[in-house]
Amino acid sequence: MAEEKRQRVRTMRYGGIKYVNNVPFEKISDFIDHLPEEKRSSMAEVTQILHDEGLISLIPDDEPGPPC
């Protein structure tokens, strides 16, 4: 019997965007640290890049988050 892994729903401090991490926090932090400064200056752009790279999954406002 496989154990179900629960993902913690997080909310961006600015903008209130809900998301779940698809990789460990350390990998996300390292990825952001290596982005060019002009990309890191916008939280919206960083969020979109993380989503595009598959590091996070965004949860639409009208959709309930996964159980915590």
GUSEMI-342583 format. One line per 3 residues: number of its first residue (from 1); their letters; for each residue x, y, z of C-alpha. Coordinates in nm, 4 decimals, padded with zeros to 6 digits, always signed. Layout:
<nodes>
NUM	a	X:Y:Z  ... .
</nodes>
This chain:
<nodes>
1	mae	+00.0000:+00.0000:+00.0000  +00.1527:+00.3306:-00.1116  +00.1570:+00.6109:+00.1402 .
4	ekr	-00.0119:+00.9285:+00.0164  +00.2157:+01.2330:+00.0304  +00.0366:+01.5511:+00.1300 .
7	qrv	+00.1508:+01.8826:-00.0079  +00.1364:+02.1991:+00.1950  -00.0511:+02.4802:+00.0243 .
10	rtm	+00.1374:+02.8065:+00.0540  +00.0307:+03.1616:-00.0224  +00.2619:+03.4284:-00.1622 .
13	ryg	+00.3029:+03.7129:+00.0847  +00.2522:+03.9672:-00.1940  -00.0372:+03.9006:-00.4275 .
16	gik	-00.1949:+03.6134:-00.2352  -00.1132:+03.3537:-00.5020  -00.1671:+02.9964:-00.3781 .
19	yvn	+00.0880:+02.7345:-00.4778  +00.2495:+02.4061:-00.3792  +00.6178:+02.3221:-00.4053 .
22	nvp	+00.7009:+02.0414:-00.6489  +01.0611:+02.0237:-00.5273  +01.2289:+02.0903:-00.1904 .
25	fek	+01.2457:+02.4541:-00.0764  +01.6267:+02.4480:-00.0968  +01.6141:+02.3718:-00.4701 .
28	isd	+01.3725:+02.6608:-00.5277  +01.5892:+02.8979:-00.3246  +01.9029:+02.7940:-00.5137 .
31	fid	+01.7225:+02.8385:-00.8461  +01.6105:+03.1906:-00.7505  +01.9607:+03.2808:-00.6293 .
34	hlp	+02.0942:+03.2012:-00.9774  +01.8378:+03.4124:-01.1653  +01.9630:+03.7424:-01.3086 .
37	eek	+01.8908:+04.0406:-01.0821  +01.6423:+04.1900:-01.3300  +01.4323:+03.8702:-01.3113 .
40	rss	+01.4448:+03.8549:-00.9294  +01.3164:+04.2097:-00.8844  +00.9564:+04.1102:-00.9670 .
43	mae	+00.7757:+03.8579:-00.7462  +00.5213:+03.8025:-01.0242  +00.7978:+03.7207:-01.2721 .
46	vtq	+00.9769:+03.4881:-01.0278  +00.6479:+03.3088:-00.9589  +00.5818:+03.2628:-01.3304 .
49	ilh	+00.9366:+03.1356:-01.3917  +00.9100:+02.8852:-01.1039  +00.5792:+02.7646:-01.2477 .
52	deg	+00.7154:+02.7442:-01.6037  +01.0151:+02.5428:-01.4798  +00.7847:+02.3019:-01.2920 .
55	lis	+00.9248:+02.3902:-00.9498  +00.5842:+02.5003:-00.8176  +00.2210:+02.4413:-00.9151 .
58	lip	-00.0161:+02.7364:-00.8992  -00.3646:+02.6854:-00.7565  -00.6375:+02.8965:-00.9204 .
61	dde	-00.8422:+03.1101:-00.6800  -01.1619:+02.9239:-00.7644  -01.0081:+02.5833:-00.6946 .
64	pgp	-00.9688:+02.4404:-00.3438  -00.6162:+02.3480:-00.2443  -00.5075:+01.9910:-00.1787 .
67	pc	-00.5769:+01.8640:+00.1744  -00.3055:+01.9558:+00.4234 .
</nodes>
